[in-house]
């Protein structure tokens, strides 16, 4: 995010019922702190144990009003289901968004993201399945690994709408979508 546009304050919405989202938000906050940046955490309110999609626009507006310079979007199933509403709210607020998942940028109006492309995730999953199905490796013996290569996506129509253009150095490595 900082290579696109330096900042001191970001905000993140998340589903408090998704453990992966909670952990990612905690990790992001700890990564930002040594660089003098903060992360405002905005859990989506629950009703009868379910996150409320109608709260998304107000949470994004609250993030912007509190001084957020970026909206960080963690890998979150609930937010992914409501990605269009989330990224549209960020656009209305003039708040650049940075996603950890491809869909927010490629299939909604997110500005940018450092992501593992779904194609690459599928190929890696196939490699792991091949080890089990044809290599005789027991499933519990297959190591848990993450991809080592990522794609930096920039949605250029969103950049134009926000008037927040990526630096030339970033365009040398980014994929425009």
Long-range contacts (C-beta under 8 A, 24 or more apart in sequence): 1-70, 1-72, 1-98, 1-112, 2-35, 2-37, 3-167, 3-169, 3-170, 4-96, 4-98, 4-111, 4-112, 4-154, 4-164, 4-166, 4-167, 4-170, 5-69, 5-70, 5-96, 5-164, 7-37, 7-69, 7-70, 8-36, 8-37, 8-38, 8-69, 9-37, 9-38, 9-39, 9-40, 9-66, 9-67, 9-68, 9-69, 9-70, 10-37, 10-38, 10-39, 10-40, 10-68, 10-69, 10-70, 10-71, 10-72, 10-98, 11-39, 11-40, 11-41, 11-42, 11-63, 11-64, 11-66, 11-68, 11-70, 11-71, 11-72, 12-39, 12-40, 12-41, 12-42, 12-71, 12-72, 12-73, 12-74, 13-42, 13-43, 13-44, 13-56, 13-59, 13-60, 13-63, 13-71, 13-73, 13-79, 13-86, 14-41, 14-42, 14-43, 14-44, 14-74, 14-76, 14-79, 15-43, 15-44, 15-51, 15-76, 15-77, 15-78, 15-79, 16-43, 16-44, 16-46, 16-51, 17-46, 17-49, 17-50, 17-51, 17-78, 18-76, 18-77, 18-78, 20-74, 20-75, 20-76, 21-74, 21-75, 21-76, 21-78, 21-79, 24-74, 24-75, 24-76, 24-100, 25-74, 28-72, 28-74, 39-72, 40-66, 40-68, 44-78, 44-79, 51-78, 53-78, 53-81, 53-82, 53-85, 56-82, 56-85, 56-86, 56-89, 57-85, 57-89, 57-92, 60-86, 60-89, 60-90, 60-92, 60-93, 60-95, 61-89, 61-93, 63-93, 63-95, 64-93, 64-94, 64-95, 68-95, 69-95, 69-96, 70-95, 70-96, 70-97, 70-98, 71-95, 71-96, 71-97, 71-98, 72-97, 72-98, 72-99, 72-100, 73-97, 73-98, 73-99, 73-100, 73-101, 73-104, 73-110, 73-113, 74-100, 75-100, 75-101, 76-101, 79-104, 80-104, 83-107, 83-108, 83-110, 84-108, 84-109, 87-158, 91-158, 91-161, 91-162, 94-162, 96-162, 96-164, 102-151, 102-153, 105-153, 105-154, 105-155, 105-177, 106-153, 106-155, 106-177, 109-155, 109-157, 109-158, 109-161, 110-155, 110-158, 111-154, 111-155, 111-158, 111-159, 111-162, 111-164, 112-152, 112-153, 112-154, 112-155, 112-166, 112-174, 113-152, 113-153, 114-150, 114-151, 114-152, 114-153, 115-150, 115-151, 115-153, 116-146, 116-147, 116-150, 116-151, 117-151, 120-147, 120-149, 120-151, 121-147, 151-175, 153-177
